[in-house]
Amino acid sequence: MMNPPISRMGGKSKLRKNIIKMIPGDHICYVEVFLGAGWVYFGKEPSKVEVINDTDQELINLFKMLKYHGEEVERLLSYEVVSRDNFYDYRDQDFSKLTEVQRAVRFMYLSAQSFASRGISFGYSALGKPSPKLFKTNCLIEIKKRLSNTYIENLDCFKIIEKYDRSTTFFFCDPPYIETEGYKDKFGTEEHIRLYESLKSIKGKFLITLNDNEFVRDLYREFSIEEVDVTYSVSRDKAARKSYGELIIKNY
C-alpha cells in the first residue's frame, strides 16, 4: 500500500483501509473528486481508468510535475535542508515567477516542513527528526509510475462529476467538512447541498465521507450511512487529540 508524497489537513490516512474495502469491484472508472493528499488513491489497487481532481492549482501542479518531471523534482529536493529561514523564504515567495517544477518543489517543501502540513508555520520538534520525505531516494519515482495512467484534473466538484459520470464510474468524495475551518476554498452549506443534488442523480456509484452531524444525516438520509470514530488533531498536545464521529455514505 503506497503512501502519498505529501500530507494534507483532513486526509484519509486513518480511514482509507475501511474506504478501500468498500470500493465496488464492478467499476471501470475511479474518480477522486477532492484529491487532497490522495490517501485512498495511492493506497488502492489501480483501476482501469483513474481520475484525480482538486481545485487547488498548486496541489494539482505538484502532481502534474511528479507525473511528467518526477526525476527533476526529486533532484532539486535532494539539495534542500530543513531550515526556518528557508521555510519562510519559500512561504513568502512570489511563486508566480517560478517555473512549474520550481512551484512543485516549493509546494512540497512547505507541506513537508510545516505544522499540520498547512504551509503556514514552520514545523519543528525537540523530540523528533524533520520529515524524511525530502530526502528519500526514488520515493517520487514510484509516485510518478503510479500517476502515469491517471487523468489529472483541476475542476470544481460539480463539473468533474458531470463530465465523468457513467454507469461504470465510481466517485470517491472527501469534501471539506461541515462547519470546519482551515480550507483554502469556501465550501459551505450551499455547496454541500449542491454536491448532494449532483450525487443523488448520478448514473454511477459514490462514496462520500463527512463529519457526523444532524445536517449531514438529514441531507443523505435516503442512502446507506455508516458511523465510524476517528482520532484527529492538529495540536502538539496529545491530550488535545480526541475521537470524532465521521460518516461513510454510499448509494450502493
C-alpha positions in Angstrom: 0.0 0.0 0.0 1.7 3.2 -1.2 1.7 6.4 0.8 1.2 9.8 -0.9 4.1 12.2 -1.2 2.5 14.9 1.0 0.2 15.2 3.9 -2.9 17.3 3.9 -5.4 18.6 6.6 -8.4 16.3 6.7 -6.5 13.5 4.9 -7.9 9.9 5.0 -4.8 8.2 6.4 -6.8 6.7 9.3 -9.9 5.7 7.3 -8.5 4.6 3.9 -8.4 0.9 4.6 -12.1 1.0 5.5 -12.9 3.0 2.4 -10.8 0.8 0.0 -12.7 -2.3 1.2 -16.0 -0.6 0.2 -15.0 0.4 -3.3 -17.2 -1.6 -5.7 -15.4 -4.2 -7.7 -17.5 -3.7 -10.9 -16.4 -0.1 -11.6 -14.2 0.8 -14.6 -13.5 4.5 -13.9 -12.4 5.6 -10.5 -12.7 9.4 -9.8 -11.3 11.0 -6.7 -13.3 14.3 -6.6 -11.4 16.1 -3.8 -7.9 14.7 -4.1 -6.1 16.4 -1.2 -3.1 14.2 -0.4 -4.7 11.3 -2.2 -4.5 8.7 0.6 -7.2 6.5 -0.9 -6.0 6.8 -4.5 -2.4 5.9 -3.6 -3.5 3.1 -1.2 -5.8 1.2 -3.5 -5.1 -1.0 -6.5 -5.2 0.9 -9.8 -8.5 0.8 -11.7 -8.8 0.5 -15.5 -9.4 4.3 -15.7 -8.5 6.7 -13.0 -9.1 10.4 -12.4 -7.8 12.6 -9.6 -9.2 16.2 -9.2 -8.8 19.2 -6.9 -9.5 22.9 -7.2 -6.1 23.8 -5.6 -3.9 24.8 -8.6 -0.6 24.4 -6.7 -1.6 20.9 -5.5 -2.5 19.8 -9.0 0.6 21.4 -10.4 2.6 19.3 -7.9 1.0 16.0 -9.2 1.4 17.0 -12.8 5.1 17.7 -12.3 5.6 14.5 -10.4 3.9 12.7 -13.3 5.9 14.3 -16.1 9.1 15.5 -14.4 9.4 13.4 -11.2 13.1 12.9 -11.6 13.8 16.6 -11.7 11.6 17.4 -8.7 13.4 14.7 -6.7 16.8 16.0 -7.9 16.0 19.6 -6.7 14.6 18.4 -3.4 17.7 16.5 -2.7 19.6 19.8 -2.3 17.2 21.2 0.3 17.8 21.5 4.0 15.3 21.9 6.8 15.7 25.5 7.9 13.3 28.0 9.4 14.8 30.7 7.1 14.3 28.5 4.0 10.7 27.7 5.0 9.7 31.4 5.4 11.6 32.4 2.2 9.6 29.8 0.3 6.3 30.7 2.0 6.6 34.4 1.2 8.0 34.0 -2.3 6.2 35.3 -5.3 5.7 31.9 -6.9 4.1 33.3 -10.0 7.6 33.9 -11.3 8.7 30.3 -10.7 8.7 27.5 -13.3 6.1 24.8 -12.8 8.8 22.4 -11.5 10.1 25.1 -9.0 6.5 25.6 -7.8 6.2 21.9 -7.2 9.4 21.9 -5.2 8.2 24.9 -3.2 4.8 23.3 -2.5 6.2 20.0 -1.4 8.8 21.7 0.9 6.2 23.8 2.6 3.8 20.8 3.0 6.6 18.6 4.5 8.1 21.2 6.8 5.0 23.0 8.2 2.9 22.4 11.3 -0.1 20.2 10.4 1.1 20.4 6.7 -0.8 23.6 6.2 2.2 25.6 4.8 1.7 28.4 7.2 4.1 28.0 10.2 7.4 26.2 10.4 7.1 22.7 12.0 9.8 21.7 14.5 10.3 19.4 17.4 12.8 18.8 20.1 11.8 15.1 20.2 11.7 14.1 16.5 13.6 14.4 13.3 12.4 16.6 10.3 10.1 15.0 7.8 12.2 12.5 5.8 10.1 12.9 2.6 12.5 15.5 1.1 15.5 13.1 1.5 14.3 9.7 0.4 15.8 8.5 -2.8 13.5 7.0 -5.5 10.4 7.9 -3.5 9.0 10.2 -6.1 9.8 7.9 -9.0 7.3 5.4 -7.6 4.8 8.2 -7.3 5.5 9.0 -11.0 4.8 5.4 -12.0 1.5 5.4 -10.1 0.4 8.6 -11.8 1.4 7.5 -15.3 -2.0 6.3 -16.5 -4.1 8.8 -14.5 -6.0 11.8 -15.7 -5.2 14.9 -13.5 -7.9 17.5 -13.5 -8.3 21.0 -11.9 -12.1 21.4 -12.0 -14.8 22.1 -9.4 -16.5 19.1 -8.0 -19.7 19.7 -9.9 -18.0 19.8 -13.3 -15.9 16.7 -12.6 -19.0 14.7 -11.6 -20.9 15.8 -14.7 -18.0 15.0 -17.1 -17.1 11.6 -15.9 -20.5 10.2 -14.8 -21.2 6.8 -16.4 -22.9 3.7 -15.0 -19.4 2.2 -14.6 -17.9 5.2 -12.7 -17.2 5.2 -9.0 -16.8 8.6 -7.3 -14.9 8.9 -4.0 -15.7 12.3 -2.4 -13.9 13.7 0.6 -15.1 17.3 0.7 -14.4 19.9 3.3 -16.4 19.0 6.4 -19.4 20.9 7.6 -18.7 23.9 9.8 -14.9 23.4 9.8 -12.2 26.0 9.2 -8.7 25.9 7.6 -9.7 25.1 4.0 -8.5 27.4 1.2 -11.7 27.4 -0.8 -15.1 28.2 0.5 -17.3 25.1 0.8 -20.3 25.9 3.0 -23.8 24.7 3.4 -24.9 25.8 -0.1 -22.0 23.9 -1.7 -22.8 20.8 0.3 -26.5 20.9 -0.8 -25.3 21.3 -4.4 -23.0 18.3 -4.1 -25.8 16.2 -2.7 -28.1 17.2 -5.6 -25.3 16.2 -8.0 -24.6 12.9 -6.4 -28.2 11.7 -5.9 -28.9 11.8 -9.6 -25.7 10.2 -11.0 -25.7 7.0 -13.1 -22.6 5.7 -11.3 -21.8 4.9 -7.7 -20.5 7.2 -5.0 -19.0 7.1 -1.5 -18.7 10.3 0.5 -17.1 10.9 3.9 -18.3 13.7 6.1 -18.3 14.7 9.8 -21.2 13.3 11.8 -23.9 15.9 12.4 -27.7 16.2 12.0 -27.5 18.3 8.9 -25.5 15.6 7.0 -27.6 12.8 8.4 -30.8 14.5 7.2 -29.4 15.5 3.8 -28.3 12.0 2.9 -31.0 10.1 4.8 -32.1 8.1 1.7 -28.6 6.5 1.4 -26.6 3.9 3.3 -24.8 5.6 6.3 -22.1 4.0 8.4 -20.7 5.6 11.6 -17.0 5.5 12.4 -14.9 7.1 15.1 -11.5 8.6 14.1 -8.9 10.4 16.3 -7.9 13.7 14.7 -6.0 16.7 15.9 -3.6 19.4 14.7 -2.4 20.1 18.2 1.1 19.2 19.5 -0.5 18.3 22.8 -1.5 14.6 22.9 -4.2 15.5 25.5 -6.0 17.6 22.8 -6.4 14.6 20.5 -9.9 13.4 20.6 -12.1 10.9 18.8 -14.6 12.4 16.3 -17.6 10.8 14.7 -17.5 10.5 10.9 -20.0 9.2 8.4 -19.3 7.0 5.4 -22.2 7.4 3.0 -22.8 5.5 -0.2 -25.5 4.9 -2.8 -25.0 1.1 -3.2 
